[in-house]
Amino acid sequence: MTEWVIQLIDGGGYWGIALLMVLENVFPPIPSELIMGIGGIRVGQGRMEMIPLLIAGTVGTTIGNIPWYWLGYSLGTERLRPFVERFGRFLTLDWHTITHLNRLFTRHGEKIVFVIRFMPAFRTIVSLPAGIFRMHPLRFLIWTAAGSTIWNIILASAGYFMGAHFKRIDDYLGPLATAALAFGLLWFVWRLIRWKPRAED
């Protein structure tokens, strides 16, 4: 994957960065860590500038989250309830959990969207409940962009200061992602076995 990302960045420049960051949010196996890290390396080599790199990365990330947000927004809690009642057992979801998440997003939606931007995998998933629970679109975009900007600064800076050594991170991303996926699947199976629906509040 590393070579493909490098080719798209070198061939497309800032547009390549933006496109990759859109794809990273639609197709999470493409890691933003690698994209922005390589961008930082190119800044260190004088082939890119830091500010345009960060703008491209943040714009791409924000755009990439919009489809998930609007999918959730178009679904809403009204259409979600029949789905939960029918398939909730297989997702370990009941309406008690949905109600709790709704209250959580109502009170702390901006904080949740901002903080989860720093968490791999979850940073894409969070856009769906943000839409389902009707977080205001402008607030969603602002806090998504804010969290993404800080995360992108960290990644690009790491690439800038580590130079070519940063690309070696890709050797660890694969096994770590596989381990995280395996852990997630085991946790889900354990939860599925033990799960019982709770009464509504």
N, C-alpha and C positions, 0 to 999 in steps of 0.2 A: 504493500500500500504506500510505503514511503516514496518510492520512485514515481508513482503515479501522481501523488500530491506535489512533489517537486516539479515535475514536468508541467503541471497545470499552473503552478505559481510562476514559474519562469516564463512560460508561454503567455499567460494571461495577465501577469502583473497584479495590480490591485483588483482588477475585475476577476481574476482567478481566485484571489483571496476571498472576495465577497461571495463568489459562487460556491466555493468550498464550504464557507461558513453557513450558507443557506442549506446546502446538502447535509452538513453535519447535524443540523437540527431536524431535518426530515428523515435522515438515515444515520442514526447515532453512531454506528460502527466507525464512521469517519471522525477521528478525534480532533477537537479544536486545539488540544495541546500541541499536536504535531503541526497543524496548519499555521497557527500564530507563532510557534517556535521557529519554524523554518522562515517565516516572514521576518522574525527578529534577526535571524542569521543573515538574511539578505540586507537588512539595514546595516549590520556590522560590516558587511562587504562593500557598502556604498551603492548597492544596486536598488535599494528602496529607501524611502523616508519614513520615519516612525509615525508621524501624525497621519499621513494618508493611509498607512498600514492599519492603524487603529480605527480610523473612520471606516475603512472598507470592512474590517472584521466585525465591528459593532453593527454596521448597517446590515451586513449579511446575516448575522446572528438574529437580529430583531426581525428581519423579513422572514427568516426561516421558522420563527415561532408563530407567526400570524396564522398559517393554515390550521395548526393545532388549536389555537385560541378560538378561531371562528367555527371550527368543528364543534368544540365544546359549547360555544355560544348558541349555535343553531340547534344543538341538542337540548340544552337547558335541563332544569330539574324535572319539568313536566314530562318530557319524553324519556328521561332517565329512569323514572320510577317503574314503568312497566318492564323495562330491561332488567333492572335490579331484582324485581319480584320474580322474574322468570329465570334469569341466569346468575343471580347473586351468589347462589350456593357454590358455583364453580369458580367464582372470583373472590370468594370469602368477603362479600359485601352484603350488608343489610341496610335498611333505611335509617337505622340508628347511626351508623357510620357516616352516611351521606349527610344527615342532619348536622352531625358534629363537624364535618368538614365545611359545610356551608357556614356555620357560625364562625369557624376559624378563619375562613377567607373574608367574611364580612368584617371581622375585627382586625385582622392582621394580614390581609391579602398582599399589600405592598411589600411588607417585610418578608413574607414567604417567597414571593417572586424574586425579590432582590437576593436573598441569601442562597436560595437553591440554584442560582446561576453559577455558583462555585462548586456544584456537585455533579459529577459526570452522570449521564443517563437521566437523572431526576430533573436536570435543568430543561430538558425538552418536555418531559411528562407533565411538569407543573403548568404548562400552558393550557392543557386540556381542562383541569378543574377550574382554572382562572376564568375560562370561558363559560363553563357549565354554571358556575355560581355568579355569573354576570358581573365580574370585576369590570369597572369602567374601562373601555378600550384605550383611552388616552393614558390613564394611570398605568395600565398594563404595559403599554409601549415604553413609557418613561422609565419605569422601574426595571423592565427587561433590558433596556439600553444602558441604564446606569450600572447594573450588576455586570453586564457583559463588558462594558468599557473597562472596569477595574480588573476583571478576569483576563481580558485581552492584554492589558498593560503588563500584568504579571507574566503571562506566557511569552509575549514578545520580548520583554526585558530579559527573561531567562535565556531565550534564544540568542539575543544580542550579546550577553556576557559570556555564555557558555560556548558560543560559536559552533563549529562543526560537531563538537561532542554532544550537542543537544540531540542530534539525529539518532544517537544510540538509545535514547529513551524509547524509541519505537520498538526496540528489542524487548523491552519490558512491558510495554503497553498491551501487547497481545496476550501473554500469559496472565497478566493482572486482570484484563478484561474477561478472559475465560474463567479465571478463579472467581471473580465477582459474579459472573453469570451463573456458575455452578452453585455458589452460595445462595444466590437469590432463588434459584429453582428448588434447592433443598428446603429453604425457609418457607417457600410457598407450599410445598408438599406437606410439610409439618403443620402449617397453618390450616391447610385444607382438611387434613385428617381431624384436627382438634376443633375446627370451627363450628359454632352453633349460632344461629341468628338470635339477636337480642330484640326485646320488645321496644317499640317506639316510645320516645319521651312523651 
